[in-house]
Amino acid sequence: MIESDADLESDWSTPLTFTLTPEELMHTVFASADSVHTGRDSCIESNLVVAETTALHETSEGYCRLVEQEYVTEEDQETTWHDWAVELKVAETYVTAHWRSDDRASPADWDWNAGEAENAFAAACVLIGKRVRRGIIVTDVPGVPRSPRTRH
């Protein structure tokens, strides 16, 4: 016989366990990415990083991070690529998704890629028990002439 409604509730700190594969992450959290891959090491090159946000798991070495990198390829030294990468490390496995735009892409393309990566980062952070809040980032727009300032 149940004494009270409190007997029906699980303890808030009860660990929940489920099986999640890299493939399931690829097709759900990272579905809009240009590419997704797994590995035993990080593919992020620290010398290419221009911005990074990391969320650490409380009790393990797992983490989720959103990294922006810029690079040129050997085939086309004239084009700079911007890569938004979400890297999720669980145990010994890295699952990394990439969204990319080149420096000639439209601002809308950059905003879309950044938004998709940010949304994937927020969703992946839930897996390590973190919540992501939005912020405002101000960047300069290269090559846009500034209008003269006037006083009204």
N, C-alpha and C positions, 0 to 999 in steps of 0.2 A: 504494500500500500504506500502511495506517495504522500508524504506529509505536507509538502508545500510546493509552490511553483518554482522555488529556488532549487529543488531537487531535480527539476527537468533541465536546468541550464548547465552547460559545460563551463568549466573554469575558463576565464578569459586568457589565461596563460597556457592553456592546453596546446601542445605542439600539433600542428596539422601536417600531414605528410601526403604527398602525391607524386606521381611520376610525370615528368615533363621532359620531352626529348628536344634536342636542337632543331629537329625538323618541325616540331609543333611550334616552336618559337619563330622559326623562319616564316611559317605560313600564317601566323597570327600577329604577333607583335611587330615583326619586321617585314610584313608583306609588301610594303611599298618601296623597299630599298632597291637600289641599283644592283647591289650584290650582297650576299650573306655567306659567311663561311665559318667553319669551326677550326680550332687548332689547340695545341698544347702550350703555345706562347702567344703573346700579344703581337699583333701586326702593326701597332701604332709606333711610329718613329718619333721619338721625343724631340728631335731637332726640327721636325716639320710642324709641331703643334703650335697653334696660335691662340687657342682657348681650350679650357678643359673644366668640366664639372664632374666631381666624383661623389658617389654615395657608397658608403661602406656598410657591409653587413655587421651587425652587433657582435656576433659570436664566432664567425668563421672568417676565412680569408677572402670570401666572396665579395664582389663589388659590382657596381654598374657605373659606367662613365660615358659622358657625352664629350667627344673630342672633335675639335675642328683642326684640320691640317691643310696646308697649302704646299703644292709641289708642281714641278714640271716633269715631263716624261723625256726619255732619251730620244724618242721619235719626233717630238715637237717641242723644242726648247722655247718657242715663242708663246706658248699657251700655258697659263698658270691655272691649275685645277684647285678647287676648294672642295674638301671632303668633310662631310659631317659623318662621324662614325659613332655608333653606340656599341660599346663593348660590355658584355655581361660575362663575368667570371664566376662559375659555380664549380666548386671542388677544383679539379685539374683541367676543366674544359672552358675554353673561351668561345663565345658565340659573338661574332661581330657583324654588324650591318653597316653598309656605306651608302650615302646619298651624295652625288657629285654634281658640280656645275663648273664650267670653265669661266674664265674672267670676262668672256664676251657674252655670256648668257644674260638674259633680261633680269631686272630686279625681282620680277614676279617668280621666275624660276628659282632664284636664290631663296626667296621667302618661302616658297613651297618646300624645297629641300630642307631648309632649316626647321620649318614647322613639322614636317614629317619626322625628322630625327628627334626633335624635342618631344613629340607625342610618344614615340617609341621609347625614349629614355624614361618618360614618366610612367609608362606601362610596365617597363622592365624593372623599374625600381620597386614596384609593388612586390616582386618576387623576392626581394631581400628585405622586405619590411619597411620600406621608406615611402614617403609621400613627397611629391614634387609640387612646388608652388611656382607660378610664373613671375617673371621680373621684366624690367624694361632695360634694353641694351641700346645704347646710342653709338652709331658708327658714322664716320665720315663717308661721303659719297665721292669716290675718286672721279676726277674729270668733269665734274659738274661746276660750271662757272657760278660764282656767287653773285647775286644781284646786289647793286649798291644799297647800302642801308639808308633809309630815310626816316625822318621823324615825323610823326603825324600829330 
